[in-house]
Amino acid sequence: MFTMPLTLIPRHTRISGSSEVLARGPPSFEEEAVVNIREAQEMMKRIYYERDKARGIERTILRTYQELGELSDAVLRGEDQSAIVSEMADVFAWVCSVANLLGVDLGDALLGKYANVCSRCGKSPCECVDTP
């Protein structure tokens, strides 16, 4: 299967064997962003690493908490889907920034801890008996 990094592809469109990049701005609800975790982390590094480095890890973590709070507020207030999507993107971008400052590959970290099973009980779906 052929995929292109940071490419927006309408859900009804198939691209095979094409090297043309269809970057047309942020995705609408009729489109989906095709990007893997490593590509997203590299994009955040390319855009923000120098600023993040100058800000430092402590203040970058603080900003990550602030963005998580904004996401929580949007969900609890029942804001529309586009506001929640925007806040989720912000949270993910800041997590990428923290990972970049610490030299952590998020894709490797995710697969290392959650290798297609629950990290605690080792099953999929999770069969843990305590509160989720």
C-alpha positions as CSV (number, residue, x, y, z in Angstrom):
1,M,0.0,0.0,0.0
2,F,1.3,3.4,-0.9
3,T,1.0,6.2,1.7
4,M,2.3,9.7,1.7
5,P,3.4,11.6,4.8
6,L,1.2,14.5,5.9
7,T,-1.2,14.1,3.0
8,L,-4.8,14.8,3.1
9,I,-6.9,12.3,1.1
10,P,-10.6,12.6,0.7
11,R,-12.2,9.4,2.1
12,H,-13.7,8.5,-1.3
13,T,-10.4,8.9,-3.1
14,R,-7.8,6.1,-3.7
15,I,-4.3,6.9,-4.5
16,S,-2.0,4.1,-5.6
17,G,1.4,4.5,-7.2
18,S,1.2,8.3,-7.2
19,S,4.0,10.5,-5.9
20,E,1.8,13.6,-6.0
21,V,1.2,15.2,-2.6
22,L,-2.3,16.5,-2.0
23,A,-1.7,19.0,0.8
24,R,-4.7,21.2,0.9
25,G,-4.8,22.6,4.4
26,P,-6.5,21.2,7.5
27,P,-8.8,18.2,7.0
28,S,-12.5,18.7,7.0
29,F,-14.9,16.1,8.4
30,E,-15.1,14.7,4.9
31,E,-11.4,14.0,4.8
32,E,-8.9,12.3,7.1
33,A,-5.3,13.1,7.7
34,V,-3.0,10.2,6.8
35,V,0.0,10.5,9.1
36,N,1.7,8.1,11.4
37,I,2.9,8.9,14.9
38,R,6.6,9.2,13.8
39,E,5.7,11.6,11.0
40,A,3.6,13.7,13.4
41,Q,6.4,13.8,16.0
42,E,8.9,14.8,13.3
43,M,6.5,17.5,12.0
44,M,6.3,19.0,15.5
45,K,10.1,18.8,15.9
46,R,10.6,20.6,12.6
47,I,8.2,23.3,13.5
48,Y,8.7,23.8,17.2
49,Y,11.8,22.1,18.5
50,E,14.0,25.3,18.9
51,R,11.2,27.1,20.7
52,D,10.5,24.1,22.9
53,K,14.2,23.8,23.7
54,A,14.4,27.5,24.6
55,R,11.2,27.2,26.8
56,G,12.6,24.1,28.6
57,I,11.0,20.9,29.6
58,E,9.2,22.2,32.7
59,R,7.3,24.9,30.9
60,T,6.6,22.6,28.0
61,I,5.0,20.1,30.3
62,L,3.0,22.9,31.9
63,R,1.7,23.9,28.5
64,T,0.8,20.3,27.8
65,Y,-1.3,20.3,31.0
66,Q,-2.9,23.5,30.0
67,E,-3.9,22.0,26.7
68,L,-5.3,18.9,28.4
69,G,-7.3,21.2,30.6
70,E,-8.7,22.9,27.5
71,L,-9.7,19.6,26.0
72,S,-11.3,18.5,29.3
73,D,-13.3,21.8,29.4
74,A,-14.4,21.4,25.8
75,V,-15.7,17.9,26.4
76,L,-17.4,18.7,29.7
77,R,-19.1,21.8,28.3
78,G,-20.4,19.8,25.4
79,E,-18.7,21.9,22.7
80,D,-19.1,20.9,19.1
81,Q,-16.9,18.2,17.5
82,S,-14.7,20.7,15.7
83,A,-13.6,22.3,19.0
84,I,-12.9,19.0,20.6
85,V,-10.9,17.8,17.5
86,S,-8.9,21.0,17.7
87,E,-8.1,20.6,21.4
88,M,-7.1,16.9,20.8
89,A,-4.7,18.0,18.1
90,D,-3.2,20.6,20.5
91,V,-2.8,18.0,23.2
92,F,-1.1,15.5,20.8
93,A,1.2,18.3,19.5
94,W,2.3,19.2,23.0
95,V,2.9,15.5,23.9
96,C,5.0,15.3,20.8
97,S,7.0,18.4,21.9
98,V,7.6,16.8,25.3
99,A,8.7,13.6,23.7
100,N,11.1,15.4,21.4
101,L,12.7,17.3,24.2
102,L,13.2,14.0,26.1
103,G,14.4,12.0,23.0
104,V,11.5,9.6,23.2
105,D,10.0,8.0,20.0
106,L,6.3,8.0,20.8
107,G,5.6,5.2,18.3
108,D,8.2,2.9,19.9
109,A,6.9,3.9,23.4
110,L,3.3,3.1,22.5
111,L,4.1,-0.2,20.9
112,G,6.5,-1.1,23.6
113,K,3.9,-0.7,26.3
114,Y,0.7,-1.6,24.4
115,A,1.7,-4.3,22.0
116,N,-1.9,-4.9,20.8
117,V,-2.9,-5.9,24.3
118,C,-3.7,-4.3,27.7
119,S,-0.5,-3.3,29.4
120,R,-1.7,-4.7,32.7
121,C,-3.6,-7.9,32.0
122,G,-2.0,-8.7,28.6
123,K,-5.4,-9.3,26.9
124,S,-7.4,-7.7,24.1
125,P,-10.0,-6.5,24.9
126,C,-8.9,-5.7,28.4
127,E,-10.1,-8.0,31.1
128,C,-8.9,-6.1,34.1
129,V,-11.4,-6.3,37.0
130,D,-10.8,-3.0,38.7
131,T,-12.1,0.4,37.7
132,P,-10.8,1.3,34.2
